[in-house]
């Protein structure tokens, strides 16, 4: 797993002449550094990366000037930049029938992500994240856009079939123009036109409300169909992989699946096949493969909590500049002036988060040849996961 314990940031301004140019130019380069040994080593790494980028810039290369605080992806190649909250190891016993290449102990690292939620990172227990948006585009490709959606899924409809309300609108516009011409020609009262417009708007409003309600009902029916669809996909998988055993959970915006029958690495062909079969979230797949671990959110997203959206007891955004990120005192990097505000936010968030669950358990799907007993280390991880996510408690999903 690529989760360093220590992080630092270094920013430096250079004034030099690039190769092939007579113009003296300034360039400011910012890089992160990381280490498992010390903060000083992390800062030294950051300075080394700045120096390397400067040398490449001097040689005429097109470099990224500043590394932004973005989600982790295959393009930037930076390890998971999150403070570590907790670590645990479960040892696999000699009696466990595991893949020989993956028989190392199961390591868990709990981190705090960029919006404040706690996240489990595990090295060799396969966790698959599936979004409703991806499932809708697969199950109803003619109704939903293929791109990932955030929040409410929007129906696209057929491109060459205008809705009934659009037809009615154009008819009413033509009638309004004709009525206005008659009123002007006959010198009648314009109240006739105002009355017509009032009635037309009322009809259109009623029709729009009706269509909106029907669309919401269709969307809800489609969302309700996803759980049986996901169960069916899992059943199809275990028919082909008869030794497989998969545990299914529902999350606020999709599903989570944990493999119980064996340990896996994110780069394994079997994991890639499972990702594809279940239509796993592409960003999650890329993150697992780059960071060499599987991830699962344990606590609520702040913007789904009533304390944020309704009562205003907590701000939506976690205050920036975490204390664990060291800055070079010799440059102009912003020092963490929000440490107290951040600590207060996190304390309140952790308290409120106990009122929500991250997912709830649906079912376990076993293949015909799956063993009755799950390897002990995997069982221990699942028990820990279910407790941390408050899976079995009657709490709202967030």
C-alpha positions as semicolon CSV with decimal commas, in nm:
position;residue;x (nm);y (nm);z (nm)
1;X;0,000;0,000;0,000
2;X;0,128;0,345;-0,091
3;X;0,028;0,536;0,223
4;X;0,330;0,725;0,363
5;X;0,325;0,832;0,728
6;X;0,496;1,170;0,682
7;X;0,433;1,445;0,428
8;X;0,586;1,781;0,349
9;X;0,550;2,057;0,093
10;X;0,825;2,265;-0,067
11;X;0,780;2,567;-0,293
12;X;1,070;2,754;-0,455
13;X;1,102;3,037;-0,704
14;X;1,378;3,016;-0,965
15;X;1,516;3,276;-1,203
16;X;1,711;3,131;-1,489
17;X;1,753;3,102;-1,866
18;X;1,607;2,795;-2,032
19;X;1,807;2,607;-2,295
20;X;1,746;2,747;-2,643
21;X;1,626;3,084;-2,511
22;X;1,797;3,417;-2,435
23;X;1,517;3,543;-2,210
24;X;1,558;3,526;-1,835
25;X;1,239;3,391;-1,683
26;X;1,100;3,317;-1,339
27;X;0,931;2,995;-1,246
28;X;0,777;2,884;-0,914
29;X;0,765;2,510;-0,855
30;X;0,575;2,336;-0,576
31;X;0,604;1,969;-0,492
32;X;0,498;1,731;-0,217
33;X;0,741;1,494;-0,049
34;X;0,672;1,184;0,154
35;X;0,848;0,934;0,377
36;X;0,779;0,649;0,617
37;X;1,069;0,747;0,845
38;X;1,039;1,115;0,944
39;X;0,903;1,460;0,860
40;X;1,256;1,577;0,781
41;X;1,296;1,298;0,526
42;X;0,965;1,397;0,369
43;X;1,081;1,759;0,337
44;X;1,410;1,646;0,185
45;X;1,214;1,439;-0,066
46;X;0,996;1,740;-0,154
47;X;1,307;1,955;-0,214
48;X;1,460;1,682;-0,429
49;X;1,144;1,665;-0,641
50;X;1,144;2,044;-0,682
51;X;1,508;2,037;-0,791
52;X;1,439;1,755;-1,039
53;X;1,142;1,945;-1,186
54;X;1,354;2,260;-1,219
55;X;1,628;2,072;-1,403
56;X;1,372;1,934;-1,647
57;X;1,220;2,281;-1,693
58;X;1,565;2,428;-1,765
59;X;1,614;2,157;-2,027
60;X;1,297;2,272;-2,202
61;X;1,048;2,016;-2,071
62;X;0,686;2,115;-2,014
63;X;0,639;2,055;-1,641
64;X;0,353;2,086;-1,395
65;X;0,440;2,397;-1,194
66;X;0,230;2,322;-0,885
67;X;0,088;1,996;-0,759
68;X;-0,270;2,070;-0,665
69;X;-0,464;1,913;-0,379
70;X;-0,671;1,683;-0,602
71;X;-0,809;1,336;-0,585
72;X;-0,553;1,063;-0,643
73;X;-0,536;0,927;-0,994
74;X;-0,314;0,751;-1,241
75;X;-0,190;1,077;-1,391
76;X;-0,016;1,238;-1,094
77;X;0,133;0,920;-0,948
78;X;0,134;1,061;-0,594
79;X;0,062;0,822;-0,306
80;X;-0,240;0,860;-0,081
81;X;-0,193;1,192;0,098
82;X;-0,406;1,134;0,406
83;X;-0,320;1,135;0,779
84;X;-0,311;0,788;0,932
85;X;-0,554;0,735;1,221
86;X;-0,523;0,365;1,295
87;X;-0,336;0,054;1,187
88;X;-0,400;-0,316;1,242
89;X;-0,275;-0,649;1,110
90;X;-0,458;-0,983;1,091
91;X;-0,242;-1,291;1,047
92;X;-0,348;-1,571;0,816
93;X;-0,321;-1,915;0,972
94;X;-0,157;-2,211;0,803
95;X;-0,497;-2,379;0,772
96;X;-0,635;-2,107;0,546
97;X;-0,649;-2,211;0,180
98;X;-0,530;-1,889;0,020
99;X;-0,354;-1,805;-0,301
100;X;0,014;-1,883;-0,247
101;X;0,128;-1,549;-0,384
102;X;-0,107;-1,360;-0,152
103;X;-0,057;-1,542;0,176
104;X;0,094;-1,239;0,349
105;X;-0,087;-1,092;0,647
106;X;-0,382;-0,861;0,595
107;X;-0,284;-0,503;0,676
108;X;-0,536;-0,231;0,751
109;X;-0,464;0,141;0,758
110;X;-0,744;0,384;0,846
111;X;-0,695;0,735;0,709
112;X;-0,884;1,063;0,705
113;X;-0,975;1,173;0,352
114;X;-0,986;1,525;0,212
115;X;-1,344;1,595;0,320
116;X;-1,307;1,447;0,669
117;X;-1,445;1,094;0,641
118;X;-1,257;0,795;0,777
119;X;-1,147;0,544;0,513
120;X;-1,025;0,185;0,543
121;X;-0,730;0,089;0,323
122;X;-0,654;-0,284;0,307
123;X;-0,381;-0,457;0,111
124;X;-0,527;-0,794;0,006
125;X;-0,902;-0,819;0,072
126;X;-1,090;-0,731;-0,245
127;X;-1,347;-0,454;-0,202
128;X;-1,547;-0,345;-0,508
129;X;-1,728;-0,011;-0,525
130;X;-2,019;0,020;-0,768
131;X;-2,215;0,340;-0,838
132;X;-2,587;0,352;-0,917
133;X;-2,511;0,583;-1,211
134;X;-2,291;0,321;-1,377
135;X;-2,550;0,049;-1,319
136;X;-2,831;0,265;-1,461
137;X;-2,633;0,335;-1,777
138;X;-2,570;-0,039;-1,816
139;X;-2,921;-0,156;-1,734
140;X;-3,112;0,123;-1,909
141;X;-2,873;0,251;-2,178
142;X;-3,152;0,413;-2,382
143;X;-3,279;0,614;-2,086
144;X;-2,970;0,725;-1,896
145;X;-2,653;0,895;-2,009
146;X;-2,344;0,676;-2,009
147;X;-2,140;0,926;-1,808
148;X;-2,121;0,910;-1,429
149;X;-2,384;1,124;-1,254
150;X;-2,368;1,287;-0,913
151;X;-2,686;1,315;-0,714
152;X;-3,017;1,260;-0,891
153;X;-2,993;1,064;-1,216
154;X;-3,132;1,265;-1,504
155;X;-3,328;1,096;-1,781
156;X;-3,217;1,198;-2,130
157;X;-3,513;1,067;-2,326
158;X;-3,506;1,005;-2,700
159;X;-3,330;1,276;-2,896
160;X;-3,577;1,272;-3,190
161;X;-3,898;1,259;-2,985
162;X;-3,996;1,594;-2,823
163;X;-4,205;1,566;-2,510
164;X;-4,578;1,634;-2,509
165;X;-4,529;1,954;-2,309
166;X;-4,302;2,099;-2,580
167;X;-4,565;2,032;-2,846
168;X;-4,832;2,195;-2,630
169;X;-4,610;2,497;-2,572
170;X;-4,560;2,560;-2,944
171;X;-4,931;2,518;-3,013
172;X;-5,016;2,770;-2,741
173;X;-4,758;3,017;-2,878
174;X;-4,913;2,998;-3,225
175;X;-5,262;3,044;-3,077
176;X;-5,140;3,343;-2,870
177;X;-4,995;3,510;-3,184
178;X;-5,320;3,451;-3,374
179;X;-5,528;3,584;-3,084
180;X;-5,310;3,895;-3,054
181;X;-5,355;3,962;-3,430
182;X;-5,735;3,931;-3,401
183;X;-5,744;4,160;-3,097
184;X;-5,534;4,424;-3,274
185;X;-5,738;4,400;-3,598
186;X;-6,076;4,411;-3,421
187;X;-5,967;4,664;-3,156
188;X;-6,077;4,428;-2,879
189;X;-5,968;4,435;-2,514
190;X;-5,623;4,293;-2,440
191;X;-5,773;4,127;-2,134
192;X;-5,871;3,844;-2,367
193;X;-5,503;3,776;-2,435
194;X;-5,410;3,802;-2,067
195;X;-5,686;3,557;-1,979
196;X;-5,568;3,316;-2,243
197;X;-5,207;3,338;-2,124
198;X;-5,313;3,274;-1,765
199;X;-5,505;2,961;-1,869
200;X;-5,217;2,843;-2,094
201;X;-4,960;2,880;-1,817
202;X;-5,186;2,691;-1,574
203;X;-5,223;2,404;-1,823
204;X;-4,850;2,389;-1,893
205;X;-4,766;2,402;-1,521
206;X;-5,004;2,117;-1,448
207;X;-4,866;1,910;-1,735
208;X;-4,506;1,978;-1,631
209;X;-4,580;1,876;-1,272
210;X;-4,743;1,557;-1,394
211;X;-4,446;1,470;-1,618
212;X;-4,200;1,548;-1,337
213;X;-4,387;1,319;-1,097
214;X;-4,399;1,041;-1,356
215;X;-4,027;1,081;-1,426
216;X;-3,944;1,062;-1,056
217;X;-4,155;0,747;-1,028
218;X;-3,971;0,592;-1,322
219;X;-3,635;0,685;-1,176
220;X;-3,728;0,541;-0,839
221;X;-3,849;0,222;-1,005
222;X;-3,519;0,199;-1,191
223;X;-3,321;0,257;-0,871
224;X;-3,528;-0,007;-0,689
225;X;-3,444;-0,256;-0,963
226;X;-3,069;-0,220;-0,911
227;X;-3,044;-0,439;-0,601
228;X;-3,200;-0,745;-0,772
229;X;-2,986;-0,666;-1,076
230;X;-2,667;-0,656;-0,868
231;X;-2,762;-0,979;-0,691
232;X;-2,817;-1,139;-1,031
233;X;-2,474;-1,022;-1,149
234;X;-2,313;-1,177;-0,840
235;X;-2,502;-1,502;-0,890
236;X;-2,383;-1,516;-1,250
237;X;-2,026;-1,465;-1,131
238;X;-2,032;-1,745;-0,871
239;X;-2,180;-1,984;-1,129
240;X;-1,861;-1,942;-1,330
241;X;-1,628;-1,906;-1,031
242;X;-1,781;-2,176;-0,816
243;X;-1,540;-2,133;-0,523
244;X;-1,621;-1,762;-0,487
245;X;-1,804;-1,611;-0,191
246;X;-1,909;-1,246;-0,210
247;X;-2,068;-1,025;0,056
248;X;-2,304;-0,756;-0,075
249;X;-2,377;-0,420;0,089
250;X;-2,580;-0,119;-0,019
251;X;-2,425;0,229;0,008
252;X;-2,603;0,567;-0,023
253;X;-2,525;0,586;-0,395
254;X;-2,454;0,228;-0,496
255;X;-2,315;-0,101;-0,368
256;X;-2,007;-0,243;-0,198
257;X;-1,890;-0,602;-0,246
258;X;-1,626;-0,779;-0,036
259;X;-1,466;-1,106;-0,152
260;X;-1,462;-1,356;0,136
261;X;-1,311;-1,668;-0,019
262;X;-0,952;-1,561;-0,086
263;X;-0,703;-1,277;-0,069
264;X;-0,630;-1,070;-0,379
265;X;-0,409;-0,790;-0,502
266;X;-0,564;-0,499;-0,695
267;X;-0,357;-0,593;-1,000
268;X;-0,479;-0,954;-1,012
269;X;-0,658;-1,066;-1,327
270;X;-0,939;-1,210;-1,113
271;X;-0,999;-0,869;-0,956
272;X;-0,994;-0,698;-1,295
273;X;-1,254;-0,945;-1,421
274;X;-1,470;-0,886;-1,113
275;X;-1,443;-0,509;-1,156
276;X;-1,561;-0,541;-1,515
277;X;-1,838;-0,790;-1,443
278;X;-1,990;-0,572;-1,171
279;X;-1,940;-0,240;-1,359
280;X;-1,721;-0,101;-1,082
281;X;-1,663;0,273;-1,061
282;X;-1,377;0,359;-1,298
283;X;-1,218;0,615;-1,066
284;X;-1,220;0,363;-0,782
285;X;-1,065;0,095;-1,003
286;X;-0,786;0,329;-1,111
287;X;-0,721;0,436;-0,752
288;X;-0,695;0,077;-0,629
289;X;-0,449;-0,018;-0,899
290;X;-0,230;0,289;-0,861
291;X;-0,226;0,295;-0,481
292;X;-0,201;-0,086;-0,449
293;X;-0,484;-0,123;-0,200
294;X;-0,861;-0,151;-0,171
295;X;-1,058;0,127;-0,001
296;X;-1,390;0,156;0,183
297;X;-1,540;0,469;0,339
298;X;-1,632;0,406;0,703
299;X;-1,813;0,725;0,805
300;X;-2,065;0,961;0,648
301;X;-2,001;1,218;0,380
302;X;-2,057;1,556;0,552
303;X;-2,300;1,692;0,291
304;X;-2,532;1,395;0,352
305;X;-2,566;1,466;0,724
306;X;-2,864;1,651;0,869
307;X;-2,626;1,845;1,094
308;X;-2,484;2,002;0,777
309;X;-2,785;2,027;0,547
310;X;-3,064;2,108;0,794
311;X;-2,951;2,237;1,133
312;X;-2,624;2,400;1,025
313;X;-2,440;2,265;1,330
314;X;-2,144;2,175;1,109
315;X;-1,991;2,344;0,807
316;X;-1,993;2,143;0,487
317;X;-1,620;2,178;0,425
318;X;-1,332;2,061;0,642
319;X;-1,095;2,352;0,720
320;X;-0,780;2,327;0,509
321;X;-0,410;2,294;0,591
322;X;-0,380;1,978;0,800
323;X;-0,124;1,992;1,078
324;X;0,047;1,674;0,963
325;X;0,165;1,841;0,640
326;X;0,498;2,012;0,716
327;X;0,602;2,326;0,530
328;X;0,950;2,458;0,464
329;X;1,011;2,755;0,694
330;X;1,244;2,906;0,433
331;X;0,975;2,958;0,170
332;X;0,643;3,137;0,146
333;X;0,416;2,836;0,193
334;X;0,103;2,905;0,395
335;X;0,144;2,791;0,753
336;X;-0,145;2,611;0,919
337;X;-0,342;2,895;1,077
338;X;-0,661;2,685;1,085
339;X;-0,538;2,411;1,317
340;X;-0,784;2,492;1,594
341;X;-1,080;2,530;1,357
342;X;-0,987;2,204;1,190
343;X;-0,964;2,020;1,522
344;X;-1,303;2,154;1,631
345;X;-1,462;2,056;1,299
346;X;-1,322;1,703;1,319
347;X;-1,436;1,659;1,679
348;X;-1,791;1,765;1,589
349;X;-1,791;1,556;1,271
350;X;-1,679;1,237;1,449
351;X;-1,957;1,286;1,705
352;X;-2,226;1,344;1,443
353;X;-2,098;1,058;1,224
354;X;-2,194;0,804;1,490
355;X;-2,558;0,878;1,400
356;X;-2,517;0,737;1,049
357;X;-2,405;0,419;0,879
358;X;-2,191;0,404;0,569
359;X;-2,359;0,093;0,425
360;X;-2,595;-0,187;0,520
361;X;-2,566;-0,560;0,465
362;X;-2,785;-0,724;0,200
363;X;-2,673;-1,082;0,138
364;X;-2,384;-1,326;0,094
365;X;-2,367;-1,505;-0,240
366;X;-2,171;-1,831;-0,246
367;X;-2,063;-2,051;-0,533
368;X;-2,146;-2,419;-0,544
369;X;-1,796;-2,519;-0,435
370;X;-1,737;-2,235;-0,189
371;X;-1,611;-2,345;0,149
372;X;-1,839;-2,302;0,446
373;X;-1,567;-2,141;0,659
374;X;-1,418;-1,807;0,559
375;X;-1,045;-1,763;0,633
376;X;-1,012;-1,628;0,986
377;X;-0,828;-1,307;0,895
378;X;-1,094;-1,217;0,637
379;X;-1,370;-1,291;0,890
380;X;-1,198;-1,066;1,144
381;X;-1,167;-0,786;0,890
382;X;-1,534;-0,813;0,791
383;X;-1,642;-0,807;1,156
384;X;-1,429;-0,498;1,209
385;X;-1,563;-0,337;0,889
386;X;-1,927;-0,399;0,983
387;X;-1,875;-0,252;1,328
388;X;-1,688;0,053;1,195
389;X;-1,956;0,119;0,931
390;X;-2,241;0,052;1,181
391;X;-2,380;-0,187;0,923
392;X;-2,634;-0,362;1,144
393;X;-2,766;-0,053;1,324
394;X;-3,096;0,108;1,228
395;X;-2,943;0,438;1,118
396;X;-2,981;0,651;0,803
397;X;-2,735;0,586;0,522
398;X;-2,490;0,864;0,457
